[in-house]
Amino acid sequence: MNGIEFLKALRQEYGPDRPLVVFCTTESEIRFIEEAIANGAQEFIMKPFDEEILMGKFAQIGMDV
């Protein structure tokens, strides 16, 4: 199961809003990012990333960490 397949299964099981998902990928093509968002990810991060980027993405989707 790849990340998109997992995301689809997650959304079928729990619905469109929870849990919040920051999709993490090595793919830089916009179509992969668009597909993740279309299938229920709230945000995305491209690898490699650091703590500052991760915390910024969490803040964008309203997660308190």
N, C-alpha and C positions, 0 to 999 in steps of 0.2 A: 504494500500500500504506500503510495507516495503522499506528499503533503496535501495536495489538492483532494485526493481521495479521502484522506483522513478528515479534512475540513468538511467535506460533503457529508460524511457519516456522522460527524459531531453535530452538525446542524440538523440532520434528520432526527437524531436522538434527542437533542436538547432545545432546538429552536434557533431562531435567527439572532438573538441578542445576548445570550449567556451560554457558556462563559465567554468573556472577552478574549479575542485572539489577535496577537501580533504575529503575523506570518513571517517566518525567518527563512531566507532562501539564498542560494548562491547564484541564482539566475538573475541576470541584469536586463533581460528583454522585458519591455513594458507589458507584453501579452501575458506573461506569468503573473505579474503584479495585478493586472486587471482581472485575471481569472481568480486569484485569491480573494480580492475584494468582492467580486461578483458572487463568490461562494461563501461569504460570511465573515471574512477576516475584517477587523476594524482598521488595522494598520499593517504595515510590512516593514521589515528590516532586511537589508542585503548584507550578507557576510563578507568580510569580517566587520564586526562592530565592537564598540567599547561600552563601558558602563554609562557614559554620558548620553550616547545615542539611545541606548535601551531605556534609560530613565525618561528621556525626552519623549519617546514613543508611548511609554506608559502614561505619562502626563497628558499627552494628546488624546488618549482614549478615556481619560478620567479615572485611571487607576490610582489609588492611594497606596504608595509603598514607602 
